[in-house]
C-alpha cells in the first residue's frame, strides 16, 4: 500500500519566501549597479563641482582686504586660468598700489548661483552668481551692492577655474 506524502505548509511558505527574497536582492543589486554607472549621475556631479568652484572663485574675485593684500591677490590668481589669469598677474603691482592707497576692504557673499552651460568633453562651463558685496573705506559707512556675475570656467588639472568674468546684464530686453 502506497502512502500519500503530504508536504509541510511551513516548508512551502519558507521556500517561497526565500525565492522572493533572492529575486528582490538580485533586482536591488541590478538597480544599484545601473544607478552607479548612469551618465546622468556623472553629469550631475560635474555640474555640482563646476557650480561650487564657480561660486567660490567669483566670491574670491570680489573679496579683497588692503591689510592682507598679498593673500587676497594670491587667491585671485589661484582661482583663475587663461587670459584672465595672465591679466591679473600682469596688472598685480599696479592694482596693489591702488588698493593700498584706497585702504578699502571688500567682502563678498554668494546669494545664489547656477550653471548656465556645461560641456564636460571640452572642459568648459558657464555660471551665473548673485553676490552681495560690501566695500568699507577708511571713512564713511560701508557701501553694499548686490550684483550678478557671469563667469566662464575651464577645467584644469587642479579643477575648475575662472577663465572669464563679467557683470551680467540687468533689465529686460522685451519690448
Biotite code that builds the C-alpha atoms (Angstrom):
import biotite.structure as struc

atoms = struc.array([
    struc.Atom([0.000, 0.000, 0.000], chain_id="A", res_id=1, res_name="UNK", atom_name="CA", element="C"),
    struc.Atom([1.372, 3.377, -1.014], chain_id="A", res_id=2, res_name="UNK", atom_name="CA", element="C"),
    struc.Atom([1.313, 6.191, 1.415], chain_id="A", res_id=3, res_name="UNK", atom_name="CA", element="C"),
    struc.Atom([0.468, 9.660, 0.205], chain_id="A", res_id=4, res_name="UNK", atom_name="CA", element="C"),
    struc.Atom([3.138, 12.197, 1.022], chain_id="A", res_id=5, res_name="UNK", atom_name="CA", element="C"),
    struc.Atom([1.862, 15.467, 2.376], chain_id="A", res_id=6, res_name="UNK", atom_name="CA", element="C"),
    struc.Atom([4.178, 18.425, 2.426], chain_id="A", res_id=7, res_name="UNK", atom_name="CA", element="C"),
    struc.Atom([4.515, 20.657, 5.382], chain_id="A", res_id=8, res_name="UNK", atom_name="CA", element="C"),
    struc.Atom([2.892, 24.048, 4.527], chain_id="A", res_id=9, res_name="UNK", atom_name="CA", element="C"),
    struc.Atom([5.539, 25.814, 6.638], chain_id="A", res_id=10, res_name="UNK", atom_name="CA", element="C"),
    struc.Atom([8.336, 24.438, 4.412], chain_id="A", res_id=11, res_name="UNK", atom_name="CA", element="C"),
    struc.Atom([6.460, 25.507, 1.285], chain_id="A", res_id=12, res_name="UNK", atom_name="CA", element="C"),
    struc.Atom([5.971, 29.043, 2.656], chain_id="A", res_id=13, res_name="UNK", atom_name="CA", element="C"),
    struc.Atom([9.630, 29.308, 3.706], chain_id="A", res_id=14, res_name="UNK", atom_name="CA", element="C"),
    struc.Atom([10.814, 28.163, 0.263], chain_id="A", res_id=15, res_name="UNK", atom_name="CA", element="C"),
    struc.Atom([8.538, 30.635, -1.498], chain_id="A", res_id=16, res_name="UNK", atom_name="CA", element="C"),
    struc.Atom([9.750, 33.437, 0.785], chain_id="A", res_id=17, res_name="UNK", atom_name="CA", element="C"),
    struc.Atom([13.395, 32.540, 0.094], chain_id="A", res_id=18, res_name="UNK", atom_name="CA", element="C"),
    struc.Atom([12.777, 32.651, -3.681], chain_id="A", res_id=19, res_name="UNK", atom_name="CA", element="C"),
    struc.Atom([11.063, 36.069, -3.404], chain_id="A", res_id=20, res_name="UNK", atom_name="CA", element="C"),
    struc.Atom([13.892, 37.427, -1.192], chain_id="A", res_id=21, res_name="UNK", atom_name="CA", element="C"),
    struc.Atom([16.544, 36.216, -3.638], chain_id="A", res_id=22, res_name="UNK", atom_name="CA", element="C"),
    struc.Atom([14.673, 37.859, -6.518], chain_id="A", res_id=23, res_name="UNK", atom_name="CA", element="C"),
    struc.Atom([14.358, 41.150, -4.622], chain_id="A", res_id=24, res_name="UNK", atom_name="CA", element="C"),
    struc.Atom([18.061, 41.100, -3.712], chain_id="A", res_id=25, res_name="UNK", atom_name="CA", element="C"),
    struc.Atom([19.006, 40.489, -7.345], chain_id="A", res_id=26, res_name="UNK", atom_name="CA", element="C"),
    struc.Atom([16.729, 43.267, -8.576], chain_id="A", res_id=27, res_name="UNK", atom_name="CA", element="C"),
    struc.Atom([18.073, 45.691, -5.937], chain_id="A", res_id=28, res_name="UNK", atom_name="CA", element="C"),
    struc.Atom([21.653, 44.865, -6.831], chain_id="A", res_id=29, res_name="UNK", atom_name="CA", element="C"),
    struc.Atom([20.972, 45.468, -10.512], chain_id="A", res_id=30, res_name="UNK", atom_name="CA", element="C"),
    struc.Atom([19.307, 48.815, -9.762], chain_id="A", res_id=31, res_name="UNK", atom_name="CA", element="C"),
    struc.Atom([22.291, 49.913, -7.665], chain_id="A", res_id=32, res_name="UNK", atom_name="CA", element="C"),
    struc.Atom([24.740, 48.891, -10.388], chain_id="A", res_id=33, res_name="UNK", atom_name="CA", element="C"),
    struc.Atom([22.677, 50.690, -13.021], chain_id="A", res_id=34, res_name="UNK", atom_name="CA", element="C"),
    struc.Atom([22.495, 53.880, -10.948], chain_id="A", res_id=35, res_name="UNK", atom_name="CA", element="C"),
    struc.Atom([26.233, 53.843, -10.242], chain_id="A", res_id=36, res_name="UNK", atom_name="CA", element="C"),
    struc.Atom([27.003, 53.628, -13.952], chain_id="A", res_id=37, res_name="UNK", atom_name="CA", element="C"),
    struc.Atom([24.405, 56.150, -15.096], chain_id="A", res_id=38, res_name="UNK", atom_name="CA", element="C"),
    struc.Atom([25.683, 59.050, -17.229], chain_id="A", res_id=39, res_name="UNK", atom_name="CA", element="C"),
    struc.Atom([23.118, 61.374, -15.636], chain_id="A", res_id=40, res_name="UNK", atom_name="CA", element="C"),
    struc.Atom([24.707, 60.886, -12.211], chain_id="A", res_id=41, res_name="UNK", atom_name="CA", element="C"),
    struc.Atom([28.153, 61.646, -13.631], chain_id="A", res_id=42, res_name="UNK", atom_name="CA", element="C"),
    struc.Atom([26.824, 64.768, -15.371], chain_id="A", res_id=43, res_name="UNK", atom_name="CA", element="C"),
    struc.Atom([25.097, 65.938, -12.188], chain_id="A", res_id=44, res_name="UNK", atom_name="CA", element="C"),
    struc.Atom([28.341, 65.532, -10.220], chain_id="A", res_id=45, res_name="UNK", atom_name="CA", element="C"),
    struc.Atom([30.294, 67.508, -12.839], chain_id="A", res_id=46, res_name="UNK", atom_name="CA", element="C"),
    struc.Atom([27.631, 70.244, -12.723], chain_id="A", res_id=47, res_name="UNK", atom_name="CA", element="C"),
    struc.Atom([27.782, 70.403, -8.921], chain_id="A", res_id=48, res_name="UNK", atom_name="CA", element="C"),
    struc.Atom([31.586, 70.540, -8.973], chain_id="A", res_id=49, res_name="UNK", atom_name="CA", element="C"),
    struc.Atom([31.576, 73.356, -11.543], chain_id="A", res_id=50, res_name="UNK", atom_name="CA", element="C"),
    struc.Atom([28.974, 75.329, -9.582], chain_id="A", res_id=51, res_name="UNK", atom_name="CA", element="C"),
    struc.Atom([30.858, 75.031, -6.285], chain_id="A", res_id=52, res_name="UNK", atom_name="CA", element="C"),
    struc.Atom([34.147, 76.065, -7.910], chain_id="A", res_id=53, res_name="UNK", atom_name="CA", element="C"),
    struc.Atom([32.473, 78.909, -9.807], chain_id="A", res_id=54, res_name="UNK", atom_name="CA", element="C"),
    struc.Atom([30.729, 80.328, -6.753], chain_id="A", res_id=55, res_name="UNK", atom_name="CA", element="C"),
    struc.Atom([33.951, 80.192, -4.725], chain_id="A", res_id=56, res_name="UNK", atom_name="CA", element="C"),
    struc.Atom([36.024, 81.767, -7.493], chain_id="A", res_id=57, res_name="UNK", atom_name="CA", element="C"),
    struc.Atom([33.552, 84.626, -8.046], chain_id="A", res_id=58, res_name="UNK", atom_name="CA", element="C"),
    struc.Atom([33.433, 85.230, -4.290], chain_id="A", res_id=59, res_name="UNK", atom_name="CA", element="C"),
    struc.Atom([37.253, 85.258, -4.179], chain_id="A", res_id=60, res_name="UNK", atom_name="CA", element="C"),
    struc.Atom([37.408, 87.757, -7.042], chain_id="A", res_id=61, res_name="UNK", atom_name="CA", element="C"),
    struc.Atom([35.110, 90.140, -5.155], chain_id="A", res_id=62, res_name="UNK", atom_name="CA", element="C"),
    struc.Atom([36.850, 89.898, -1.785], chain_id="A", res_id=63, res_name="UNK", atom_name="CA", element="C"),
    struc.Atom([39.999, 91.880, -1.022], chain_id="A", res_id=64, res_name="UNK", atom_name="CA", element="C"),
    struc.Atom([41.413, 93.463, 2.136], chain_id="A", res_id=65, res_name="UNK", atom_name="CA", element="C"),
    struc.Atom([44.224, 96.023, 1.897], chain_id="A", res_id=66, res_name="UNK", atom_name="CA", element="C"),
    struc.Atom([45.647, 94.679, 5.203], chain_id="A", res_id=67, res_name="UNK", atom_name="CA", element="C"),
    struc.Atom([46.102, 91.163, 3.742], chain_id="A", res_id=68, res_name="UNK", atom_name="CA", element="C"),
    struc.Atom([46.572, 92.227, 0.156], chain_id="A", res_id=69, res_name="UNK", atom_name="CA", element="C"),
    struc.Atom([49.103, 89.601, -0.942], chain_id="A", res_id=70, res_name="UNK", atom_name="CA", element="C"),
    struc.Atom([46.944, 86.770, 0.380], chain_id="A", res_id=71, res_name="UNK", atom_name="CA", element="C"),
    struc.Atom([43.900, 88.181, -1.426], chain_id="A", res_id=72, res_name="UNK", atom_name="CA", element="C"),
    struc.Atom([45.718, 88.650, -4.732], chain_id="A", res_id=73, res_name="UNK", atom_name="CA", element="C"),
    struc.Atom([47.160, 85.131, -4.437], chain_id="A", res_id=74, res_name="UNK", atom_name="CA", element="C"),
    struc.Atom([43.584, 83.883, -4.004], chain_id="A", res_id=75, res_name="UNK", atom_name="CA", element="C"),
    struc.Atom([42.580, 85.706, -7.181], chain_id="A", res_id=76, res_name="UNK", atom_name="CA", element="C"),
    struc.Atom([45.400, 84.088, -9.120], chain_id="A", res_id=77, res_name="UNK", atom_name="CA", element="C"),
    struc.Atom([44.651, 80.619, -7.690], chain_id="A", res_id=78, res_name="UNK", atom_name="CA", element="C"),
    struc.Atom([41.007, 80.978, -8.774], chain_id="A", res_id=79, res_name="UNK", atom_name="CA", element="C"),
    struc.Atom([41.771, 81.829, -12.411], chain_id="A", res_id=80, res_name="UNK", atom_name="CA", element="C"),
    struc.Atom([43.319, 80.447, -15.586], chain_id="A", res_id=81, res_name="UNK", atom_name="CA", element="C"),
    struc.Atom([43.936, 81.537, -19.171], chain_id="A", res_id=82, res_name="UNK", atom_name="CA", element="C"),
    struc.Atom([43.719, 85.177, -20.276], chain_id="A", res_id=83, res_name="UNK", atom_name="CA", element="C"),
    struc.Atom([42.047, 86.286, -17.043], chain_id="A", res_id=84, res_name="UNK", atom_name="CA", element="C"),
    struc.Atom([44.917, 84.812, -15.034], chain_id="A", res_id=85, res_name="UNK", atom_name="CA", element="C"),
    struc.Atom([47.510, 86.493, -17.258], chain_id="A", res_id=86, res_name="UNK", atom_name="CA", element="C"),
    struc.Atom([45.743, 89.860, -16.891], chain_id="A", res_id=87, res_name="UNK", atom_name="CA", element="C"),
    struc.Atom([45.726, 89.560, -13.108], chain_id="A", res_id=88, res_name="UNK", atom_name="CA", element="C"),
    struc.Atom([49.381, 88.569, -12.912], chain_id="A", res_id=89, res_name="UNK", atom_name="CA", element="C"),
    struc.Atom([50.423, 91.319, -15.339], chain_id="A", res_id=90, res_name="UNK", atom_name="CA", element="C"),
    struc.Atom([48.493, 94.063, -13.530], chain_id="A", res_id=91, res_name="UNK", atom_name="CA", element="C"),
    struc.Atom([49.115, 92.858, -9.974], chain_id="A", res_id=92, res_name="UNK", atom_name="CA", element="C"),
    struc.Atom([51.608, 95.530, -8.897], chain_id="A", res_id=93, res_name="UNK", atom_name="CA", element="C"),
    struc.Atom([49.606, 98.475, -10.262], chain_id="A", res_id=94, res_name="UNK", atom_name="CA", element="C"),
    struc.Atom([46.398, 97.126, -8.756], chain_id="A", res_id=95, res_name="UNK", atom_name="CA", element="C"),
    struc.Atom([48.087, 96.536, -5.387], chain_id="A", res_id=96, res_name="UNK", atom_name="CA", element="C"),
    struc.Atom([49.226, 100.168, -5.305], chain_id="A", res_id=97, res_name="UNK", atom_name="CA", element="C"),
    struc.Atom([45.642, 101.358, -5.909], chain_id="A", res_id=98, res_name="UNK", atom_name="CA", element="C"),
    struc.Atom([44.206, 99.177, -3.134], chain_id="A", res_id=99, res_name="UNK", atom_name="CA", element="C"),
    struc.Atom([46.880, 100.183, -0.617], chain_id="A", res_id=100, res_name="UNK", atom_name="CA", element="C"),
    struc.Atom([46.260, 103.864, -1.409], chain_id="A", res_id=101, res_name="UNK", atom_name="CA", element="C"),
    struc.Atom([42.474, 103.499, -1.102], chain_id="A", res_id=102, res_name="UNK", atom_name="CA", element="C"),
    struc.Atom([42.698, 101.352, 2.079], chain_id="A", res_id=103, res_name="UNK", atom_name="CA", element="C"),
    struc.Atom([39.482, 99.533, 1.207], chain_id="A", res_id=104, res_name="UNK", atom_name="CA", element="C"),
    struc.Atom([38.121, 96.213, 2.384], chain_id="A", res_id=105, res_name="UNK", atom_name="CA", element="C"),
    struc.Atom([35.645, 94.373, 0.189], chain_id="A", res_id=106, res_name="UNK", atom_name="CA", element="C"),
    struc.Atom([33.834, 91.214, 1.214], chain_id="A", res_id=107, res_name="UNK", atom_name="CA", element="C"),
    struc.Atom([31.503, 89.189, -0.929], chain_id="A", res_id=108, res_name="UNK", atom_name="CA", element="C"),
    struc.Atom([28.767, 86.755, -0.005], chain_id="A", res_id=109, res_name="UNK", atom_name="CA", element="C"),
    struc.Atom([27.242, 84.409, -2.568], chain_id="A", res_id=110, res_name="UNK", atom_name="CA", element="C"),
    struc.Atom([23.449, 84.705, -2.560], chain_id="A", res_id=111, res_name="UNK", atom_name="CA", element="C"),
    struc.Atom([22.794, 82.102, -5.253], chain_id="A", res_id=112, res_name="UNK", atom_name="CA", element="C"),
    struc.Atom([24.381, 80.527, -8.263], chain_id="A", res_id=113, res_name="UNK", atom_name="CA", element="C"),
    struc.Atom([23.569, 78.395, -11.271], chain_id="A", res_id=114, res_name="UNK", atom_name="CA", element="C"),
    struc.Atom([25.396, 76.587, -14.036], chain_id="A", res_id=115, res_name="UNK", atom_name="CA", element="C"),
    struc.Atom([24.256, 78.130, -17.312], chain_id="A", res_id=116, res_name="UNK", atom_name="CA", element="C"),
    struc.Atom([26.088, 75.686, -19.569], chain_id="A", res_id=117, res_name="UNK", atom_name="CA", element="C"),
    struc.Atom([28.312, 72.643, -19.193], chain_id="A", res_id=118, res_name="UNK", atom_name="CA", element="C"),
    struc.Atom([30.409, 70.889, -21.799], chain_id="A", res_id=119, res_name="UNK", atom_name="CA", element="C"),
    struc.Atom([32.230, 68.092, -19.993], chain_id="A", res_id=120, res_name="UNK", atom_name="CA", element="C"),
    struc.Atom([34.107, 66.935, -23.088], chain_id="A", res_id=121, res_name="UNK", atom_name="CA", element="C"),
    struc.Atom([35.517, 70.389, -23.810], chain_id="A", res_id=122, res_name="UNK", atom_name="CA", element="C"),
    struc.Atom([36.091, 71.140, -20.126], chain_id="A", res_id=123, res_name="UNK", atom_name="CA", element="C"),
    struc.Atom([34.086, 74.380, -20.193], chain_id="A", res_id=124, res_name="UNK", atom_name="CA", element="C"),
    struc.Atom([31.225, 75.635, -18.081], chain_id="A", res_id=125, res_name="UNK", atom_name="CA", element="C"),
    struc.Atom([29.310, 78.858, -17.569], chain_id="A", res_id=126, res_name="UNK", atom_name="CA", element="C"),
    struc.Atom([27.978, 80.118, -14.252], chain_id="A", res_id=127, res_name="UNK", atom_name="CA", element="C"),
    struc.Atom([25.832, 82.986, -13.055], chain_id="A", res_id=128, res_name="UNK", atom_name="CA", element="C"),
    struc.Atom([26.405, 84.052, -9.458], chain_id="A", res_id=129, res_name="UNK", atom_name="CA", element="C"),
    struc.Atom([24.398, 86.566, -7.435], chain_id="A", res_id=130, res_name="UNK", atom_name="CA", element="C"),
    struc.Atom([26.506, 88.361, -4.835], chain_id="A", res_id=131, res_name="UNK", atom_name="CA", element="C"),
    struc.Atom([26.238, 90.870, -2.052], chain_id="A", res_id=132, res_name="UNK", atom_name="CA", element="C"),
    struc.Atom([29.468, 92.881, -1.946], chain_id="A", res_id=133, res_name="UNK", atom_name="CA", element="C"),
    struc.Atom([30.269, 95.180, 0.957], chain_id="A", res_id=134, res_name="UNK", atom_name="CA", element="C"),
    struc.Atom([33.033, 97.758, 0.440], chain_id="A", res_id=135, res_name="UNK", atom_name="CA", element="C"),
    struc.Atom([34.362, 99.534, 3.501], chain_id="A", res_id=136, res_name="UNK", atom_name="CA", element="C"),
    struc.Atom([36.550, 102.619, 3.086], chain_id="A", res_id=137, res_name="UNK", atom_name="CA", element="C"),
    struc.Atom([38.566, 104.241, 5.916], chain_id="A", res_id=138, res_name="UNK", atom_name="CA", element="C"),
    struc.Atom([35.900, 106.924, 6.329], chain_id="A", res_id=139, res_name="UNK", atom_name="CA", element="C"),
    struc.Atom([32.153, 106.688, 5.918], chain_id="A", res_id=140, res_name="UNK", atom_name="CA", element="C"),
    struc.Atom([29.639, 103.907, 6.042], chain_id="A", res_id=141, res_name="UNK", atom_name="CA", element="C"),
    struc.Atom([30.145, 100.619, 4.224], chain_id="A", res_id=142, res_name="UNK", atom_name="CA", element="C"),
    struc.Atom([28.628, 100.505, 0.742], chain_id="A", res_id=143, res_name="UNK", atom_name="CA", element="C"),
    struc.Atom([26.556, 97.405, -0.009], chain_id="A", res_id=144, res_name="UNK", atom_name="CA", element="C"),
    struc.Atom([25.797, 96.374, -3.563], chain_id="A", res_id=145, res_name="UNK", atom_name="CA", element="C"),
    struc.Atom([24.089, 93.317, -4.980], chain_id="A", res_id=146, res_name="UNK", atom_name="CA", element="C"),
    struc.Atom([25.152, 92.173, -8.403], chain_id="A", res_id=147, res_name="UNK", atom_name="CA", element="C"),
    struc.Atom([25.048, 89.256, -10.799], chain_id="A", res_id=148, res_name="UNK", atom_name="CA", element="C"),
    struc.Atom([28.231, 88.000, -12.370], chain_id="A", res_id=149, res_name="UNK", atom_name="CA", element="C"),
    struc.Atom([28.677, 85.746, -15.399], chain_id="A", res_id=150, res_name="UNK", atom_name="CA", element="C"),
    struc.Atom([31.724, 83.534, -15.366], chain_id="A", res_id=151, res_name="UNK", atom_name="CA", element="C"),
    struc.Atom([33.304, 81.094, -17.754], chain_id="A", res_id=152, res_name="UNK", atom_name="CA", element="C"),
    struc.Atom([35.075, 78.145, -16.172], chain_id="A", res_id=153, res_name="UNK", atom_name="CA", element="C"),
    struc.Atom([37.773, 75.965, -17.672], chain_id="A", res_id=154, res_name="UNK", atom_name="CA", element="C"),
    struc.Atom([38.641, 72.578, -16.227], chain_id="A", res_id=155, res_name="UNK", atom_name="CA", element="C"),
    struc.Atom([42.344, 72.354, -15.374], chain_id="A", res_id=156, res_name="UNK", atom_name="CA", element="C"),
    struc.Atom([44.418, 69.634, -13.725], chain_id="A", res_id=157, res_name="UNK", atom_name="CA", element="C"),
    struc.Atom([43.653, 71.433, -10.442], chain_id="A", res_id=158, res_name="UNK", atom_name="CA", element="C"),
    struc.Atom([39.887, 71.568, -11.055], chain_id="A", res_id=159, res_name="UNK", atom_name="CA", element="C"),
    struc.Atom([37.512, 74.208, -12.421], chain_id="A", res_id=160, res_name="UNK", atom_name="CA", element="C"),
    struc.Atom([38.923, 77.759, -12.629], chain_id="A", res_id=161, res_name="UNK", atom_name="CA", element="C"),
    struc.Atom([37.581, 81.065, -13.899], chain_id="A", res_id=162, res_name="UNK", atom_name="CA", element="C"),
    struc.Atom([38.800, 81.962, -17.371], chain_id="A", res_id=163, res_name="UNK", atom_name="CA", element="C"),
    struc.Atom([36.467, 84.964, -17.831], chain_id="A", res_id=164, res_name="UNK", atom_name="CA", element="C"),
    struc.Atom([34.327, 87.081, -15.516], chain_id="A", res_id=165, res_name="UNK", atom_name="CA", element="C"),
    struc.Atom([31.935, 89.940, -16.189], chain_id="A", res_id=166, res_name="UNK", atom_name="CA", element="C"),
    struc.Atom([28.841, 91.706, -14.968], chain_id="A", res_id=167, res_name="UNK", atom_name="CA", element="C"),
    struc.Atom([25.545, 90.141, -16.015], chain_id="A", res_id=168, res_name="UNK", atom_name="CA", element="C"),
    struc.Atom([23.186, 92.459, -17.873], chain_id="A", res_id=169, res_name="UNK", atom_name="CA", element="C"),
    struc.Atom([20.353, 93.864, -15.784], chain_id="A", res_id=170, res_name="UNK", atom_name="CA", element="C"),
    struc.Atom([16.874, 94.611, -17.022], chain_id="A", res_id=171, res_name="UNK", atom_name="CA", element="C"),
    struc.Atom([14.621, 93.260, -19.683], chain_id="A", res_id=172, res_name="UNK", atom_name="CA", element="C"),
    struc.Atom([15.153, 93.310, -23.410], chain_id="A", res_id=173, res_name="UNK", atom_name="CA", element="C"),
    struc.Atom([11.488, 92.636, -24.089], chain_id="A", res_id=174, res_name="UNK", atom_name="CA", element="C"),
    struc.Atom([9.646, 95.486, -25.756], chain_id="A", res_id=175, res_name="UNK", atom_name="CA", element="C"),
])
